[in-house]
Structures are given as structure tokens and as C-alpha cells.
Amino acid sequence: PPHCKFVGSATGKPYGGRAYFLSRYLVRETPGGTEVLEVETDPNGTGLMRDVLSARVIVSGDDVYHYPERVNVQDRTFLVQAALESGYRCTVFTGHGEQTTFVLDPDLSGFLRVHVYDITPPRPHLSATLGDLEKTGLFGDLEIIFEHHVRDIREIKADVYPCRAAGFPRTVDADSLRPGDRVAGCLTARELLRERHGEGITVENTCPLESVAAEPFIARCCRSERSGIGLWNGLFGAIVHWGASSWEIAEAVRAVATMWRKQDGEGSGR
């Protein structure tokens, strides 16, 4: 169902053969197990409770599984993933506020895969923020899956790294270079080194944009002039600033998903 408000729980018949006017589905416990019904209420009726014009069982018995924990019923990606992992045809979920919803015949093929490019250490701000936001259900209506590509810049084995925030012993923003130093950094680091040491310094590029290889994408970069939505090396996506707020990141994701589907008409990235 598109929203839990369309799913009701039928534990008895206090209103006879009537159901709440928004209900399109009812989850009902029977001696033979749980069954899920698709119902049609009278569109011409009045009041909150309407006569049920038709009802049919769409799944029942051993095909139904109750997820054991309370969940965020707005996080549709999680719901479908959990339903797939259950191995059952139908998984019934209960929300933190006792809402009920279910996933029938789970399938992620229609979900949009958004590629996330970031680096660590320190904390991969973009990737981590998206993880936090996703748990709130903020992107539930978008039906997207984030595929995280987080590069660990420690693997470069450099002598000097970009900044002190990551806890490296020697950094571009705090230390002078020594002959033969292997330096890791981005365009901004190269410009800073050029101002301090002149030309001839070779820097191993750590910018997440250098790793972009799939679309649609969202990547982090410290160059504000690169921020925005469009093409990067022929690939469509969003570039957000290094210190972008949660709101800015969420807006970028929504814009990318909306624009991609509008121009491409596909559910999945490539």
C-alpha cells in the first residue's frame, strides 16, 4: 500500500459489515492464521464508517509473516528489503504508533538506485547523513536505494593528508612538506600547497568526484562553485558542499530522483 492509512486491522465486527472510509486493505486474524483482505467501501456513503461493497482475500495462512519488531512504516525501502529477507510472500509490519502495513510479493526492481560518493576519515558526512535521514523515512515516498561508495583515504599510504580533523599526524593545513613526501588532497589542497611551496608538488587526488562512475549520483566536494545538479563527466547527479546541511542534502536527493525519473523514465540507475 502507498501509505499505512489505507490498511486497517479487523479483530472483530463492532460496526457490523462496515469499515473505515480510507481502508483499502484489512489485516485479520483467523483460526487458520493471518489473512489480508482487499476491500472496497461505499464511495457514496457518509460518515467515517462505510459499508463494505466487496472483499477478497489476497493472501493468508502460511504465506503471511509478522515482522517481530516495531518499525518506521514510512521507510518503504526498509520494508521491502525486510520483506525480501523474510522469505515469505507477505510480511505484516507494525509501526511504533501501532500502525499496520504489509508488503506483498516484495520486489526492489522498480526502486531507483542512487550512487553516493564520499571519503573517510573523518566521518563521511554525506554518506552518514543520508543513512541517518533514511532511517527517519524521509525518502520513503521516493522508493530509492542508496549505494554507498566511500573511499578510505588511509589506503593511499600518504605522508601528509588534507586536514587535522581526520586525526592524521601530518596534514596540509598544519605542517610543512619534506622532500619526497607523498601527499593526499584535493584541488583546494593543491592550491594551498602551490601558494606555500610553488609548483612541482604532486598530490594524490582524494576528491569524491574523482570516483563518480555511475548515475544518478550524489557526491560531496569542498568547491562551492561545483555545487548543484547536472552532469559531471557526462553522468547526471548532484554535488553538495563539504559541509552541506541535512536539509540541503535531502533536497538534493529529491531533486535528483525527480529529475532522473522525469528525463529517463526508469526506476533504476545505471
N, C-alpha and C positions, 0 to 999 in steps of 0.2 A: 504494500500500500504506500502511496506517496506521503502519508502522514498518519501518526497513531490516532488522530482524532476520528479516523474512519473505521477504527477497529473497536468493537465492544466485547465485553465478557458476558456470556449468558450462563448464569449459575442457577437461574430459576425463571419463573414467569410471573413476577409481581404485577406486570401490566398486561397480562394475557398474551395475545399474539401481536404485540406491538414492540417496536424498537426505537431507540433514539434516532432522531431525524437525520443525523450525519452518518450513522452507521452504514457501512457497505459490507462489513465482514463481522462475524461473531465467532469468538472462540468459546467453545462449550465443552465441559467435562461430562462424559457419559460413562456408564459401566464398562464399555469397551475401550475406554481411553479418550483422549482429546480429539475433537473434530473441529475443523474450521469451515464455517458456512459463508457463502456469498449471499447477501440478502438485498432485496430491493424494497424500499419503503415507499409509501404513497406520496408522490411529489405534490399532490393537490390537497394533502391533509393539512391540519392545523395543529399547533402546539408542538412541544418538544418530542413527544412520543407519537409515532406514526404506525399505522397498520402495515404489516409486512405483506407485500403482494406476492413475493416469491422468495424461495430459499433453496439452496442446493449445497450439498457437502462437496467441498473441493479437495479435502484431504482429511484423513482420520487414522486412528489406531497406531500401528507400529511405524507409520511414516512420519509421525509427529514427535518432536523432541522439545523439551522445555529447557532453555538455557538456564543454568543454575544460579547465575549471579544477576544482580540488578545492573542495568546498563543505561547509557545515554542513547535513547531511542532516536535522537536526531542524527547520530553518526551512522549514516547509511552504509558507508564503505566498511566500517567495522562490522555492522550487522550482517552484510552479505559474506564477508570473509569468515566470520564466526559460523555462519550457517553452512558454508562450504566445508569447514573443518569438522563440523558435527557429523557429516556423512549421512544425514537424514534428508528426506525430501522437503520437509518443512520444519523450521525452528521457530518456536514461540519465545518472544523476549518480553521481560517485564522491566519497565523503567523505574528510575529512582522515586518517582511520584506515583507508582503503581499503574502507569500507563501500560497498555498492551499493544504489541505489534508482532508481525511474523514475517518470515522470508520463505517463500515457496519456490522450489526449483532454483536455487541460487546460481547466479551467473554474473561474472565480472566483465564479460566481453564488451558490454556497452559502456563501461566506465572509461573515462579519459585518463590516460597516464601522463602525468606532468613530471618532467625531469627536474630535479633540484640539484644545483651545483654550488658547493661551498667548500671551505677548507677548515682544518683544525690542526693544532691548537691555536688560540684558546677555543672556547666554546664556539661551535659552528652556528653563529647567531641565526642565520636564515633557516637552516635545516632544523635546528632545535625549536625555533619559534613556530614553524609550521607543524611540528609534532605536537606542541602544546595546544595550538589552535585547533588542530584536527580532533583532539580529544574532547573539545567542547561541543563538537557537532557543527561548528561554524560553516563548514563546507559541505554539510550533509546533502543539501539540495543540488549541489554541483555534480555529484556522483563522479568523483575523481580519485585517482590513486597516485600518491607521491612516490616516485622512485628516486631515492637519495644517492647522490654521487659526492661523497665527502672525501676530499684528498687529505691525507695525513702528511703535512709538510715536513715532519720529522724524518720521513723516509728519504728526503733529499740528502741528508747527512751533511748539511752545511756547517760552516764555522760561525757564520753570522746570519741571524734571522731578522724578520721585519721589525718586531717591536717587543717591548718588555712585558706586555700584557700576557703573552703566552708562557712566560717563565723561563725563556732561554737565557743562558749565561751571557751571551754577547749578542747585541742587536744593533740594527742600523740607526735607531733613534737615540742610542746611548753610548756607543763605542766607536772608536776609530778602527779602520781596517789595517791589517798587517799584510805584508807581501805574501801572495799565494792563497789568501783567504778565499774559501768557497762561500758565496753569498746567495741567500734566498730572499726574494722580494718581488714586488710588483712594479708597475710603471712609476708609481709615486716614489718607491724606494730607489729606483734607478735615477730619477730626477734629483732626489736628495743627495745621493752619492756623487752625482755629477757636479753638483754645486760644491761639495766638500773636497772631492778628490780629482775632479776633472774627468776627461774621457778615459776610456780604456778599462773600465770596471765591468766585468761580466756578471750578470745576475740571473740566477735560475728563476724563471717566472712562476709565481705562486698564485696569480690571479685566477679565481674560479672560472672566469670567462674563457680561459685557455683550454678548459676541459669540456666545454659545451660541444656535444656530439649528437644530440637528439632533440626533437621538438615535439610538442611545445615545451618550453623550459622556463625556469625562473632561476636567476643567478645573482650572486652578491658581488659588488665591486665598489671600491672606495672612490672612484671617479664620478662625481655628481653629474658631469656632463654626459655620461653614458646612461644614466637612469632613464627608464621609460619602457615602452612596449614597441616592439618592431622586430627587425631582422638583425641577427648577428652572425656574420659569416654565412648568410643565406638561410639561417634557421630562425624560426619565429619563437619569440618568448618575451619575458620581462626581465629587466635588470633593475635591481633595487640597491639603494645605497648601503654602505657597510653598516651604518647604524640605524637603518630603517625601523620605524615603529611597527608594532604588531598590526595596527590598523593599516598602515601603508602596505605591508606585506600581504595582508588579507585582500585588500583592494586589487593589488597586482594579480593575485591568483584568480580572482573572479573575472577580471578584465581579460586575462589570457584565455581562460576556459571559454568565456562567452565569445570572444573574437575568433578563436580557433574553430569552434563549432559552427559559427556563422559563415566563415570563409571556406571551411574544409568539409563540414557536414559529417565528420567522423567522430566516433566515440573514443578512439584510441589514438595516441600519438605514434610517432614512428622514429 
